[in-house]
Amino acid sequence: MSYKYLFFLLPILLISCKKETALANNKEQDTIKKVIPIVSPKSVAIDTLLLSNKSERIKEFYRNNLFKTVWTETNDRNQLIALIKEADAEGLNSEDYNIRQIEKTEKSREKLTHKQIALQDILLTESFQRLANHLYNGKVNPTQLYKDWDMYEKNLKAIDLLQEAIRHHTIEKTLDTLKPNHLVYHLLKKSLAKINDMPGDNIDAIVVEDKIKPNDTIETIKTVKNRLAYWGDYRKPDTLTAIYDEKTVRAVKRFQERHGLLADGIIGKGTAAALNYTKNQRKQQIVANLERWRWFPRHLGDDYIIVNIPEFKLNVVKNNDTVRTHKVVVGRDKRKTPILSSKFSNLVINPTWTVPPTIIKEDLGPTAAKNRGYFAATGITIYNMKGQEVNPYSWNAAKPNNYRYVQKPGYNNSLGLVKFNFPNSHLVYLHDTNHRDFFGLSGRALSSGCVRVENPLELAYYILETDENYMNQKRVEKIIESKKTSGIPIKKPIYIHLLYWTAFMNEDGFQFRNDIYNLDFDLYQQLRN
């Protein structure tokens, strides 16, 4: 496996499954049981009226601590203040955690009245609770923001964690354990720090009417060179020429590779659009992707498959190592591939394909209405509501949704020769395809939501081998030859994650991918509201 792929394509799991279970074993709204109060000679009493407008969990926390202040140690308070200040490095906003008010009050703590100390104590507790939840689950709830985002629920009892953190004076350690601990996340934080340190980018926009090819002479090349120099792909000489020379071609190819573009050295509209992204826009993408990592499961499994949707790539991971990489085709913007985590339940060899309602309405119905020979050409059989086969010429084109359409198995079936099933509420799966030419394209958001995989039988053989399945390559090949549909159950937990990230970092520097579903900048605005 290349060092490069280990570095950025896959989240390296540094947090244990046991730790994940310990953090998420109860819901935030659950009650605290058998709590030993935090007792300190420095504590002052809290008037219950000061808690009247607070959440039930905050009230319960102070009830269990005998309505006394708990942030009595300077070191505990300083640890929280330092971590709140560091929230910006996580892509969060320290202002969300009352940092100005906390620091202002802390500086004059010796002059505070008992009531002011009590109010400050409550504020510190609320800030810890909010920061803990944001670090562990993210500030924004993706299920409220998107209809097609379906992650495993991660629950956290932040107030219980605070109880133990204050008792043992481990505020910093406790909050650190809540952050994503994947290598990709850590590198993404480094990319945020790096882009923050970069100078302003007051460079003219690049306008490309057609294409700029090597050896062309055009004034726009001077702006291209300035942009490439800004992002570190080109070492700028004292004097810039308008010639698209070999040195600049190499720089453009490197830039194209870092942005998931076809690295052909030709500057078209796609390359120009990527060059025109500003520093601030790229920073917003990084912040949005840091938030997504907080949504993702902390433990992805020992054996798993991860699809990064905007990158059009599938990566197979075994024992934290990338063992296979496949190109994929994902859903187009109007039929997005959902973001989810699940585990494989079975493979289907020689699958039939039942045409889904959306495709009936938008594709099959209009096409077949013009040409009834469509059904024979595509191998699709029509069934009425009673399950009876219908002759294409008796089919009512005005009511296409009154029928069920099943395509026979085979090499030219829409699902190809193999289908990979996993439970999910969106009815999506991985599969082969009869449009194998699509894998030669650089932009592959072309499907109706499911994920099409290049060389899918090789992936199937890997899964069967990992599962220690009774089926092997020779047996599968015989099934394919028989043209009979056959399901193969998968018993070993092999997880599948369909994820979305458009910014990451590796040894070659910043990596950005096209935000194919236009999610980044809306999410950034949500984070800053």
PyMOL commands that set and color helices and strands:
alter all, ss='L'
color gray80, all
select helices_A, chain A and resi 3-8+17-23+48-51+56-64+74-90+94-97+99-107+109-111+114-137+142-145+158-168+171-176+183-197+220-230+246-258+269-275+279-295+309-311+333-335+357-370+374-378+392-394+400-402+436-440+456-466+473-482+520-528
alter helices_A, ss='H'
color red, helices_A
select strands_A, chain A and resi 149-150+303-308+313-318+321-331+339-343+346-349+353-354+380-383+389-390+404-407+418-421+430-431+445-447+451-453+486-489+495-499+503-506+509-512
alter strands_A, ss='S'
color yellow, strands_A
deselect
rebuild
show_as cartoon
